[in-house]
Structure formats: structure tokens, C-alpha cells
Amino acid sequence: MRYVTDIHALNLTCSLGTTGDWHASSLQWDHPRMLESEDSPWGDWGIEAPSAATLPGHPGEAYNVANHVRALADMVAQGRFIPAQGMSQEFLDGDEYDEELFEHILMLKGSPRWDDIDRFMRKEYRLKWAKRAACEEGASHGRP
């Protein structure tokens, strides 16, 4: 399924009630960032299909749109760390979705970008990510 994601999805409302971003007027809406869910390890997780959100410049058109957690996960997976900075406090409004996000980001372990992803997540989430990643590492080595 093709869907709107990344910074464009962050600038649309989603069902999570999170703030997302607030710079919609500065974005190029003629060609919003889109991905294909079949190309992702997450499939259709976090995609609102069709979304209730209306894309600026596309009145009356229905789109599938990533919710804010999925949009940020896509950004991290693609190495778009600079626009994703502040994701926990600025875009997701706290820690309610941390575990869901961590679970999906950890699915990227072993990918070519993993070291950069892990470094970004440690910087962004600090001890929360370090503990969760260590817990996952222990589980993969047969430790509780």
C-alpha cells in the first residue's frame, strides 16, 4: 500500500492525538513523501487507510497516511535523523508511545544503518533506549 509518511505525515493530524509537527505551510505538498508498505519490515503497521486528514493542495483526495509514530519510525529507518530530532517530546508529546516505537526500531537491528540508528536513538532517548536495547540484547543471547 502506498502511503504518505515522513515530515508530511507529521504535519497531518492522526488518530493518536499527538502533536506531530507544525510547519505544514513550509512543505512542498505537490509531491508528499510516500513509501510502499510492502517494502518495509513493518507492513501496514501504523498506517491509517484511508486517513481522515486532508493534504494541503489535494482537496477531496483520500490518502493512506502514516500515524506520527510510524512516520518517525520511517524517518529513522531511512537515516533522516535531523528532521526526526525531538521526536519523543516535540512530536509524540512524551513517553506514551516509546515502547511501541522501540519495538519496531529494534526490528531494524542487523540493517546496514543499525549503528547510526542505535546512536541516534541513544542520543534521542538516552537511558530509556539504552535499557531497552540492552534488554533486547540479553534476550537474544538467552538471558532473561
C-alpha positions as CSV (number, residue, x, y, z in Angstrom):
1,M,0.0,0.0,0.0
2,R,1.4,3.4,-0.9
3,Y,1.1,5.9,1.9
4,V,2.2,9.4,2.9
5,T,5.0,9.4,5.5
6,D,8.0,11.3,6.9
7,I,7.7,15.0,7.6
8,H,4.5,15.3,5.5
9,A,2.7,12.8,7.7
10,L,4.0,14.5,10.8
11,N,2.2,17.7,9.6
12,L,-1.2,16.0,9.3
13,T,-3.5,15.0,12.1
14,C,-3.6,11.3,13.0
15,S,-5.7,9.2,15.4
16,L,-3.1,9.1,18.1
17,G,-3.8,12.6,19.3
18,T,-0.1,13.5,19.2
19,T,1.1,17.0,18.2
20,G,3.3,16.0,15.3
21,D,4.9,18.9,13.5
22,W,3.5,22.3,12.9
23,H,5.4,23.6,9.8
24,A,2.9,22.4,7.1
25,S,3.0,25.7,5.3
26,S,6.7,25.4,4.6
27,L,6.4,22.0,3.0
28,Q,6.2,21.1,-0.7
29,W,2.8,19.4,-0.9
30,D,2.8,18.8,-4.7
31,H,4.9,15.6,-4.1
32,P,4.5,14.4,-0.5
33,R,7.0,11.8,0.7
34,M,5.4,8.4,0.0
35,L,6.5,4.8,0.6
36,E,5.2,1.4,-0.2
37,S,4.3,-0.7,2.9
38,E,5.4,-3.9,1.2
39,D,9.0,-2.6,1.2
40,S,9.0,-2.2,5.0
41,P,9.6,-4.8,7.8
42,W,6.5,-3.3,9.4
43,G,4.0,-3.8,6.7
44,D,0.8,-1.8,7.3
45,W,1.5,-1.1,11.0
46,G,0.7,2.5,11.9
47,I,-0.9,3.4,8.5
48,E,-4.3,5.0,8.6
49,A,-6.0,3.8,5.5
50,P,-7.6,5.9,4.3
51,S,-6.7,8.8,6.6
52,A,-9.2,11.4,7.7
53,A,-6.5,14.0,7.2
54,T,-6.7,16.2,4.1
55,L,-3.4,17.0,2.3
56,P,-2.9,20.7,1.6
57,G,-3.4,21.3,-2.1
58,H,-5.3,18.0,-2.6
59,P,-8.9,18.7,-1.6
60,G,-11.3,15.8,-1.8
61,E,-8.5,13.3,-2.4
62,A,-8.1,10.3,0.1
63,Y,-4.7,9.2,1.0
64,N,-3.3,6.5,3.3
65,V,-1.2,8.3,5.9
66,A,1.3,7.0,8.5
67,N,0.4,8.0,12.0
68,H,3.1,10.0,13.8
69,V,4.8,7.0,15.4
70,R,5.1,5.2,12.0
71,A,6.2,8.4,10.2
72,L,9.0,8.8,12.7
73,A,10.0,5.2,12.5
74,D,10.2,5.5,8.8
75,M,12.4,8.6,9.1
76,V,14.8,6.7,11.5
77,A,14.9,3.7,9.2
78,Q,15.8,5.9,6.3
79,G,18.5,7.7,8.3
80,R,16.6,11.0,8.3
81,F,17.8,11.8,11.8
82,I,17.9,15.6,11.7
83,P,14.2,16.2,11.0
84,A,13.4,13.4,13.5
85,Q,15.2,15.1,16.3
86,G,13.0,15.9,19.3
87,M,10.6,13.0,18.4
88,S,9.7,12.0,21.9
89,Q,9.0,15.3,23.5
90,E,8.2,17.6,20.5
91,F,6.3,15.3,18.1
92,L,5.0,12.5,20.3
93,D,4.4,14.5,23.4
94,G,6.0,12.3,25.9
95,D,6.6,8.6,26.5
96,E,3.2,7.0,25.8
97,Y,4.4,5.5,22.5
98,D,8.0,4.8,23.4
99,E,7.7,1.0,23.8
100,E,5.7,0.7,20.5
101,L,8.4,2.7,18.7
102,F,11.3,0.9,20.4
103,E,9.8,-2.5,19.4
104,H,9.6,-1.5,15.8
105,I,13.0,0.2,15.7
106,L,14.6,-2.9,17.2
107,M,13.3,-4.8,14.2
108,L,15.9,-2.9,12.1
109,K,18.8,-4.5,14.1
110,G,21.2,-6.0,11.6
111,S,20.4,-3.5,8.9
112,P,23.2,-1.6,7.2
113,R,22.2,1.6,9.1
114,W,21.9,-0.1,12.5
115,D,24.9,1.6,14.1
116,D,23.7,5.1,13.1
117,I,20.1,4.2,14.2
118,D,21.3,3.0,17.6
119,R,23.5,6.1,18.0
120,F,20.5,8.4,17.2
121,M,18.2,6.5,19.5
122,R,20.7,6.7,22.3
123,K,21.0,10.4,21.8
124,E,17.3,11.0,21.5
125,Y,16.0,8.7,24.3
126,R,19.1,8.3,26.4
127,L,18.8,5.8,29.2
128,K,15.3,4.6,28.1
129,W,16.7,3.4,24.8
130,A,19.9,2.0,26.3
131,K,18.0,-0.1,28.8
132,R,15.5,-1.3,26.2
133,A,18.3,-2.2,23.7
134,A,20.3,-3.9,26.5
135,C,17.2,-5.9,27.4
136,E,16.7,-7.0,23.8
137,E,20.4,-7.9,23.5
138,G,20.2,-10.0,26.6
139,A,17.1,-11.8,25.3
140,S,18.8,-12.6,22.0
141,H,21.6,-14.2,24.0
142,G,19.3,-16.3,26.0
143,R,19.4,-14.2,29.1
144,P,16.2,-13.0,30.8
